[in-house]
Protein backbone atom coordinates (compact mmCIF):
# COMPACT_ATOMS: atom_id res chain seq x y z
CA UNK A 1 0.00 0.00 0.00
CA UNK A 2 1.51 3.33 -0.95
CA UNK A 3 1.35 6.45 1.15
CA UNK A 4 -1.57 7.85 -0.84
CA UNK A 5 -3.67 4.76 -0.07
CA UNK A 6 -2.98 4.80 3.67
CA UNK A 7 -6.22 5.65 5.49
CA UNK A 8 -6.26 8.72 7.70
CA UNK A 9 -5.86 8.03 11.38
CA UNK A 10 -8.58 9.73 13.43
CA UNK A 11 -9.63 10.07 17.03
CA UNK A 12 -11.12 6.83 18.37
CA UNK A 13 -14.59 8.23 19.04
CA UNK A 14 -15.66 8.79 15.43
CA UNK A 15 -15.24 5.15 14.40
CA UNK A 16 -15.95 4.45 10.74
CA UNK A 17 -19.31 6.22 10.33
CA UNK A 18 -18.92 8.58 7.31
CA UNK A 19 -21.06 11.30 8.95
CA UNK A 20 -19.03 11.13 12.15
CA UNK A 21 -15.73 11.07 10.27
CA UNK A 22 -16.71 14.13 8.23
CA UNK A 23 -17.74 15.97 11.41
CA UNK A 24 -14.41 15.05 13.01
CA UNK A 25 -12.44 16.11 9.92
CA UNK A 26 -14.19 19.41 9.18
CA UNK A 27 -15.73 20.75 12.41
CA UNK A 28 -14.66 19.20 15.70
CA UNK A 29 -11.87 21.23 17.25
CA UNK A 30 -11.94 23.92 14.55
CA UNK A 31 -12.15 27.38 16.17
CA UNK A 32 -15.68 28.73 15.62
CA UNK A 33 -16.30 32.45 16.06
CA UNK A 34 -19.64 32.89 14.29
CA UNK A 35 -22.38 33.75 16.81
CA UNK A 36 -25.10 31.82 15.00
CA UNK A 37 -22.82 28.78 14.68
CA UNK A 38 -21.99 28.98 18.38
CA UNK A 39 -25.70 29.18 19.18
CA UNK A 40 -26.40 26.12 17.02
CA UNK A 41 -23.74 24.09 18.81
CA UNK A 42 -25.00 25.26 22.21
CA UNK A 43 -28.52 24.08 21.42
CA UNK A 44 -27.38 20.81 19.83
CA UNK A 45 -25.12 20.01 22.78
CA UNK A 46 -28.08 20.61 25.11
CA UNK A 47 -30.19 18.15 23.15
CA UNK A 48 -27.31 15.65 23.15
CA UNK A 49 -27.14 15.53 26.96
CA UNK A 50 -27.64 11.89 27.95
CA UNK A 51 -27.50 10.67 24.34
CA UNK A 52 -24.80 9.96 21.78
CA UNK A 53 -23.53 12.78 19.56
CA UNK A 54 -24.10 10.71 16.41
CA UNK A 55 -27.83 10.70 17.24
CA UNK A 56 -27.80 14.49 17.13
CA UNK A 57 -25.67 14.63 13.98
CA UNK A 58 -28.11 12.37 12.14
CA UNK A 59 -30.95 14.73 13.06
CA UNK A 60 -29.04 17.99 12.55
CA UNK A 61 -30.82 19.08 9.37
CA UNK A 62 -34.17 18.41 11.03
CA UNK A 63 -33.08 20.50 14.01
CA UNK A 64 -32.12 23.33 11.67
CA UNK A 65 -35.56 23.21 10.08
CA UNK A 66 -37.37 22.96 13.43
CA UNK A 67 -35.39 25.77 15.06
CA UNK A 68 -35.40 28.36 12.27
CA UNK A 69 -31.88 27.52 11.10
CA UNK A 70 -30.76 28.42 14.63
CA UNK A 71 -31.57 32.09 14.28
CA UNK A 72 -31.48 33.04 17.99
CA UNK A 73 -34.01 35.86 17.57
CA UNK A 74 -36.55 33.56 15.88
CA UNK A 75 -35.98 30.80 18.43
CA UNK A 76 -36.36 33.25 21.31
CA UNK A 77 -39.83 34.16 20.02
CA UNK A 78 -41.15 30.61 19.51
CA UNK A 79 -44.57 30.37 21.16
CA UNK A 80 -45.67 27.45 23.31
CA UNK A 81 -47.91 26.24 20.48
CA UNK A 82 -44.87 25.85 18.20
CA UNK A 83 -42.97 24.00 20.93
CA UNK A 84 -45.99 21.70 21.34
CA UNK A 85 -45.91 20.92 17.61
CA UNK A 86 -42.22 20.02 17.84
CA UNK A 87 -43.15 17.31 20.33
CA UNK A 88 -44.80 15.55 17.37
CA UNK A 89 -41.71 15.92 15.13
CA UNK A 90 -39.96 12.54 14.90
CA UNK A 91 -37.09 14.22 13.04
CA UNK A 92 -35.74 15.78 16.24
CA UNK A 93 -35.22 14.63 19.83
CA UNK A 94 -38.65 15.05 21.36
CA UNK A 95 -37.98 16.21 24.88
CA UNK A 96 -40.27 18.97 26.11
CA UNK A 97 -37.78 20.37 28.63
CA UNK A 98 -35.03 20.53 26.01
CA UNK A 99 -37.32 22.17 23.44
CA UNK A 100 -38.42 24.76 25.99
CA UNK A 101 -34.79 25.07 27.07
CA UNK A 102 -33.79 26.01 23.52
CA UNK A 103 -36.20 28.96 23.67
CA UNK A 104 -34.94 29.97 27.10
CA UNK A 105 -31.33 29.68 25.94
CA UNK A 106 -32.04 31.81 22.88
CA UNK A 107 -33.39 34.55 25.14
CA UNK A 108 -30.34 34.33 27.44
CA UNK A 109 -28.05 34.19 24.40
CA UNK A 110 -29.45 37.46 23.02
CA UNK A 111 -29.05 39.22 26.39
CA UNK A 112 -25.46 37.99 26.71
CA UNK A 113 -24.67 38.99 23.13
CA UNK A 114 -26.05 42.47 23.76
CA UNK A 115 -23.97 42.83 26.93
CA UNK A 116 -20.67 41.75 25.33
CA UNK A 117 -21.19 42.89 21.75
CA UNK A 118 -21.00 39.28 20.55
CA UNK A 119 -21.52 35.87 22.10
CA UNK A 120 -18.15 34.91 20.63
CA UNK A 121 -16.38 37.54 22.72
CA UNK A 122 -18.13 36.34 25.87
CA UNK A 123 -17.63 32.62 25.26
CA UNK A 124 -14.00 32.70 24.21
CA UNK A 125 -13.07 34.86 27.21
CA UNK A 126 -13.18 31.64 29.25
CA UNK A 127 -10.10 30.40 27.36
CA UNK A 128 -8.46 33.82 27.13
CA UNK A 129 -9.48 33.90 23.44
CA UNK A 130 -7.24 31.01 22.48
CA UNK A 131 -7.51 27.27 21.86
CA UNK A 132 -6.47 25.22 24.89
CA UNK A 133 -4.44 22.04 24.44
CA UNK A 134 -3.64 19.45 27.07
CA UNK A 135 0.03 19.21 27.99
CA UNK A 136 -0.22 15.43 28.09
CA UNK A 137 -0.95 13.17 25.14
CA UNK A 138 -4.62 12.24 25.17
CA UNK A 139 -5.94 8.70 24.79
CA UNK A 140 -9.30 7.01 25.19
CA UNK A 141 -8.36 6.34 28.83
CA UNK A 142 -7.48 9.91 29.82
CA UNK A 143 -9.77 12.04 27.62
CA UNK A 144 -11.20 14.69 29.95
CA UNK A 145 -14.93 15.36 30.21
CA UNK A 146 -14.68 18.62 32.18
CA UNK A 147 -12.11 21.28 33.00
CA UNK A 148 -11.81 24.29 35.28
CA UNK A 149 -12.78 26.41 32.27
CA UNK A 150 -15.90 24.36 31.52
CA UNK A 151 -16.84 24.54 35.21
CA UNK A 152 -16.49 28.33 35.21
CA UNK A 153 -18.39 28.67 31.93
CA UNK A 154 -21.19 26.38 33.11
CA UNK A 155 -21.57 28.29 36.36
CA UNK A 156 -21.70 31.66 34.60
CA UNK A 157 -24.14 30.48 31.92
CA UNK A 158 -26.50 29.14 34.60
CA UNK A 159 -26.27 32.48 36.40
CA UNK A 160 -27.34 34.15 33.15
CA UNK A 161 -30.42 31.92 32.82
CA UNK A 162 -29.13 29.21 30.45
CA UNK A 163 -30.25 25.60 30.94
CA UNK A 164 -28.75 22.24 29.92
CA UNK A 165 -25.29 23.78 30.28
CA UNK A 166 -23.63 21.55 32.85
CA UNK A 167 -19.85 21.35 32.95
CA UNK A 168 -19.70 18.14 30.87
CA UNK A 169 -22.03 19.59 28.22
CA UNK A 170 -19.97 22.77 28.10
CA UNK A 171 -16.71 20.85 27.81
CA UNK A 172 -18.16 19.00 24.80
CA UNK A 173 -19.21 22.39 23.40
CA UNK A 174 -15.68 23.71 23.91
CA UNK A 175 -14.24 20.69 22.09
CA UNK A 176 -16.74 21.05 19.25
CA UNK A 177 -16.07 24.76 18.74
CA UNK A 178 -12.28 24.60 18.96
CA UNK A 179 -11.98 26.31 22.33
CA UNK A 180 -10.27 23.07 23.32
CA UNK A 181 -8.24 20.88 20.96
CA UNK A 182 -8.47 17.30 22.17
CA UNK A 183 -7.41 15.46 19.02
CA UNK A 184 -5.38 12.48 20.19
CA UNK A 185 -1.79 11.75 19.26
CA UNK A 186 -1.77 9.79 16.01
CA UNK A 187 -4.87 11.56 14.66
CA UNK A 188 -4.11 13.44 11.44
CA UNK A 189 -5.52 16.59 13.07
CA UNK A 190 -3.30 16.30 16.14
CA UNK A 191 -1.19 19.36 16.92
CA UNK A 192 2.00 18.83 18.88
CA UNK A 193 1.55 19.86 22.51
CA UNK A 194 4.98 21.47 22.42
CA UNK A 195 3.65 24.31 20.22
C-alpha positions in Angstrom: 0.0 0.0 0.0 1.5 3.3 -0.9 1.4 6.5 1.1 -1.6 7.9 -0.8 -3.7 4.8 -0.1 -3.0 4.8 3.7 -6.2 5.6 5.5 -6.3 8.7 7.7 -5.9 8.0 11.4 -8.6 9.7 13.4 -9.6 10.1 17.0 -11.1 6.8 18.4 -14.6 8.2 19.0 -15.7 8.8 15.4 -15.2 5.1 14.4 -15.9 4.5 10.7 -19.3 6.2 10.3 -18.9 8.6 7.3 -21.1 11.3 8.9 -19.0 11.1 12.2 -15.7 11.1 10.3 -16.7 14.1 8.2 -17.7 16.0 11.4 -14.4 15.1 13.0 -12.4 16.1 9.9 -14.2 19.4 9.2 -15.7 20.7 12.4 -14.7 19.2 15.7 -11.9 21.2 17.3 -11.9 23.9 14.6 -12.2 27.4 16.2 -15.7 28.7 15.6 -16.3 32.4 16.1 -19.6 32.9 14.3 -22.4 33.7 16.8 -25.1 31.8 15.0 -22.8 28.8 14.7 -22.0 29.0 18.4 -25.7 29.2 19.2 -26.4 26.1 17.0 -23.7 24.1 18.8 -25.0 25.3 22.2 -28.5 24.1 21.4 -27.4 20.8 19.8 -25.1 20.0 22.8 -28.1 20.6 25.1 -30.2 18.1 23.1 -27.3 15.7 23.2 -27.1 15.5 27.0 -27.6 11.9 27.9 -27.5 10.7 24.3 -24.8 10.0 21.8 -23.5 12.8 19.6 -24.1 10.7 16.4 -27.8 10.7 17.2 -27.8 14.5 17.1 -25.7 14.6 14.0 -28.1 12.4 12.1 -31.0 14.7 13.1 -29.0 18.0 12.6 -30.8 19.1 9.4 -34.2 18.4 11.0 -33.1 20.5 14.0 -32.1 23.3 11.7 -35.6 23.2 10.1 -37.4 23.0 13.4 -35.4 25.8 15.1 -35.4 28.4 12.3 -31.9 27.5 11.1 -30.8 28.4 14.6 -31.6 32.1 14.3 -31.5 33.0 18.0 -34.0 35.9 17.6 -36.5 33.6 15.9 -36.0 30.8 18.4 -36.4 33.3 21.3 -39.8 34.2 20.0 -41.1 30.6 19.5 -44.6 30.4 21.2 -45.7 27.5 23.3 -47.9 26.2 20.5 -44.9 25.9 18.2 -43.0 24.0 20.9 -46.0 21.7 21.3 -45.9 20.9 17.6 -42.2 20.0 17.8 -43.2 17.3 20.3 -44.8 15.6 17.4 -41.7 15.9 15.1 -40.0 12.5 14.9 -37.1 14.2 13.0 -35.7 15.8 16.2 -35.2 14.6 19.8 -38.7 15.0 21.4 -38.0 16.2 24.9 -40.3 19.0 26.1 -37.8 20.4 28.6 -35.0 20.5 26.0 -37.3 22.2 23.4 -38.4 24.8 26.0 -34.8 25.1 27.1 -33.8 26.0 23.5 -36.2 29.0 23.7 -34.9 30.0 27.1 -31.3 29.7 25.9 -32.0 31.8 22.9 -33.4 34.6 25.1 -30.3 34.3 27.4 -28.1 34.2 24.4 -29.5 37.5 23.0 -29.0 39.2 26.4 -25.5 38.0 26.7 -24.7 39.0 23.1 -26.0 42.5 23.8 -24.0 42.8 26.9 -20.7 41.7 25.3 -21.2 42.9 21.7 -21.0 39.3 20.5 -21.5 35.9 22.1 -18.2 34.9 20.6 -16.4 37.5 22.7 -18.1 36.3 25.9 -17.6 32.6 25.3 -14.0 32.7 24.2 -13.1 34.9 27.2 -13.2 31.6 29.3 -10.1 30.4 27.4 -8.5 33.8 27.1 -9.5 33.9 23.4 -7.2 31.0 22.5 -7.5 27.3 21.9 -6.5 25.2 24.9 -4.4 22.0 24.4 -3.6 19.5 27.1 0.0 19.2 28.0 -0.2 15.4 28.1 -0.9 13.2 25.1 -4.6 12.2 25.2 -5.9 8.7 24.8 -9.3 7.0 25.2 -8.4 6.3 28.8 -7.5 9.9 29.8 -9.8 12.0 27.6 -11.2 14.7 30.0 -14.9 15.4 30.2 -14.7 18.6 32.2 -12.1 21.3 33.0 -11.8 24.3 35.3 -12.8 26.4 32.3 -15.9 24.4 31.5 -16.8 24.5 35.2 -16.5 28.3 35.2 -18.4 28.7 31.9 -21.2 26.4 33.1 -21.6 28.3 36.4 -21.7 31.7 34.6 -24.1 30.5 31.9 -26.5 29.1 34.6 -26.3 32.5 36.4 -27.3 34.1 33.2 -30.4 31.9 32.8 -29.1 29.2 30.5 -30.2 25.6 30.9 -28.7 22.2 29.9 -25.3 23.8 30.3 -23.6 21.5 32.9 -19.8 21.3 32.9 -19.7 18.1 30.9 -22.0 19.6 28.2 -20.0 22.8 28.1 -16.7 20.8 27.8 -18.2 19.0 24.8 -19.2 22.4 23.4 -15.7 23.7 23.9 -14.2 20.7 22.1 -16.7 21.1 19.2 -16.1 24.8 18.7 -12.3 24.6 19.0 -12.0 26.3 22.3 -10.3 23.1 23.3 -8.2 20.9 21.0 -8.5 17.3 22.2 -7.4 15.5 19.0 -5.4 12.5 20.2 -1.8 11.7 19.3 -1.8 9.8 16.0 -4.9 11.6 14.7 -4.1 13.4 11.4 -5.5 16.6 13.1 -3.3 16.3 16.1 -1.2 19.4 16.9 2.0 18.8 18.9 1.5 19.9 22.5 5.0 21.5 22.4 3.7 24.3 20.2 
